């Protein structure tokens, strides 16, 4: 398994110099955290925890350094980082979600954001674009506009070509290598959610939401095992609502081909202060529990990963 240094060189060598490349000339846009050998058929992914805000990007925004972070899944890579020592690679974004969202289709672009017309193949009518949360977002989590005016279209195309596409090529490679080595692969897509999120008419605030795209991205047994393990730890767990999984879960989850993808959303109130964006006293205990969850999932019998997906709700 290649380490982050190798992948950084691969990324820099594969594309011509551009503004997006310059944004990550010192800090690579993403990295693989892995041990010397992959020992388990799991790949962990943290696409929204990036916290390197390039100076050029900050100069383009109308938000201060604190407000621009409101879409960030703060510290999620650290919460799930114990999986690396257990033998699983983890792909981690260093670029922030406000800069580029790889949990979207590659061309979910809002034409109102740009000085020039977007290409005809762009998906301009998705609900995510309408909400300002496309591939190149218009707003951060609280509905705050990121930019004072329109962007040059080339800015978005550059980020997609030189950051988005290499990120997904790397994730696809990790999953392909895992599937080839073990006969199946499990992607755990790691996210966080605001503390105030409530579920359904009951108004329950879940500690976790496990998403499997309504039974289409992972085996029923794997989903049941994940929710059961979290519940046994004393957490309140919801399933698919309001977060069933984004583009990554939907795109890579193919249980009939023994490729499983789960999205796990963690309530930020468990481990951080959302106002100051700092860790709380509960962080270490939660990180220990996430390592235990990873270990317990890795210990499941193979039949948990080889059965058919649930029927869609």
C-alpha positions, 0 to 999 in steps of 0.5 A, a space after each residue: 500500500 502506497 503511503 501519502 508521500 508517493 501519492 503526493 508525487 503522483 498527483 503533482 506529476 499527473 497534471 499541469 501546473 494550475 492555480 489549484 496545484 499552487 493552492 496545495 504546493 506545500 500541503 498535498 490536497 489529500 493523503 493516504 494514511 496506512 501502515 506497511 501492510 493492509 491486513 483487512 478488507 476495509 477502506 476508511 474515507 474522510 472527505 470533509 475534514 480538510 482544514 488547509 485553507 489556501 491563502 488564495 482561496 481565503 482572499 476570494 471569500 467574504 467570510 472570516 477564518 472561523 465562518 468559512 469552517 462551518 461546513 467542515 467535519 472537524 476532526 473526523 479523520 482523527 476520530 476514525 484514525 485508529 482504524 489505520 493501526 488495525 490495518 486499514 488504509 484511510 483516505 483523508 482530504 486536506 482541502 476543505 469542503 468549502 473549497 471543493 466537495 468530493 461527495 458530489 457528482 463531478 459536475 454539480 455546478 450552480 450556473 449563478 455562481 460563474 461569469 461564464 456559462 457552465 458546460 452543458 453536461 453539468 447537473 445544474 438542477 440537483 437539490 444539492 445545487 439548489 441548496 448551494 452545496 454543489 461540487 464547488 459550494 456557494 454557501 457554508 453550512 449555515 447558509 452563508 455565501 462564500 463569495 462576494 461575487 461571481 467566479 470565473 468558470 475556470 476556477 471551478 473546472 480547475 479544482 475539479 480536474 486537478 483535485 476532485 478527479 485525482 481524489 476519486 481515482 485514488 479512492 477507486 484504486 484503494 477499493 479495487 486493490 482491496 477487493 482484489 486482495 480479499 475478495 470483497 471490500 468495505 468502504 466506511 465514509 466518515 462524516 459529522 453532523 450538527 448537534 441539533 439534527 433531529 429525526 422524524 416526528 419524535 424529534 430524537 437527536 441521534 448520536 449516529 446516523 448510519 446510511 446505506 442508500 436505503 439498502 442499496 449500498 451495503 449488505 443488510 447484515 453489515 448495516 445491522 451489525 454497525 447499528 447494533 454495535 453502536 447501540 450496544 455502546 449506549 449510543 442512539 442510532 438512526 438509519 438513513 434519515 435524514 442522511 442516507 449517504 451521498 455521492 460516494 456511498 451511492 457511487 461505490 456501494 455495489 453489494 452484489 459485486 461484494 463492494 459495500 459502502 456505509 456512511 457514518 455521521 457522528 453528532 458533533 455535540 459528542 466531541 466538540 464545541 461547535 461555536 469555537 470549533 475545538 475538541 471537547 472533553 468527550 473527544 478521546 472517549 469517542 475516538 476510543 469507541 470508534 476504534 473499537 467499532 472498527 475492530 468489531 466490524 473487522 472481526 465480523 464473519 465473511 457472510 456479513 459482507 456476502 449476502 444480498 442488499 436489503 430491498 429499498 424502502 
